[in-house]
């Protein structure tokens, strides 16, 4: 029996985004996505132990343990700094792994929610590359699955639409026409017309070329 891939699409790694927030600021701040993420490792695991008894073997399960690791390009955003302060000061943080691709009937995104503190924060500084950070989080308790609403700003950041280079105006339409743009269509592949500067002698974009 073939799987209906349109109903159960493969999860794309780029659609898994880590949001974080300092727990003590939950009353006043939204969770923030860590900028420039390159990798998330989410590893819930439960060890099993088998004891030999006179009546046979007995299996025992240990409590769930979760390893959470994040790699991102080093930056001085608010949330990147607070991750490091969690390591230095022991500040408890909240984390969401948001699957932007998976939605429920209300349009909310699937997410795992968890709390913990940063236990390791490695920074490299190679002279011929951008600086990167590898952050390890010690998760307390069990991750909890659920569905979270995303703000309009979050939605636009995670899945922005085309803007032309012109002024957007007071209210963006977010339909690909803002700034004098035209959204791409499937039939646009392979199309285009060579530009003839001689037909537009007054084109100001050519004066400095």
Buried (B, 14 or more C-beta within 10 A) or exposed (E): EEEEEEEEEEEEEEBBBBBBBBEEBEEEEEBBBBBBBEEBEBEBEEEEEEEEEEEEEEEEEEEEEBEBBBBBBBBEBEBBEBBBBBBEEEBEBBBBBBBBBBEEEEEBBBBBBBBBBBEEBEEEEEEEEEEBBBBBBBBEEEBEEEBBEBEEEBBEEBEEBBBEEEEBEEEEEBEBBBBEBEEEEEEEEEEEEEEEEEEEEEEEEEEEE
